[in-house]
């Protein structure tokens, strides 16, 4: 390997970098921009007008609309029940009598402060 010269930058000396002049890069850029400007703007594909109305009408005619509504109501009621149970459980857990926890916590705090006082002396 040849040592790099003092004025050479690592990007210019990279073997993976194409060795082109500034003029060639400008020509490539101009060609790329011209081809991008000539590209047609394609509109996104959309559903045909009234498609969702026809689907709902067909589901009601076939009798599937009522079943779907019932399923949706069951799922919503089940989710609401789970939320209520979780809320009640969290409320009971946080509101229970914490005297036993407070005394044991205080005992540890007292023991910790005594140990720290003994170590400090």
Beta strands, then each sheet from edge to edge (+ up, - down):
end
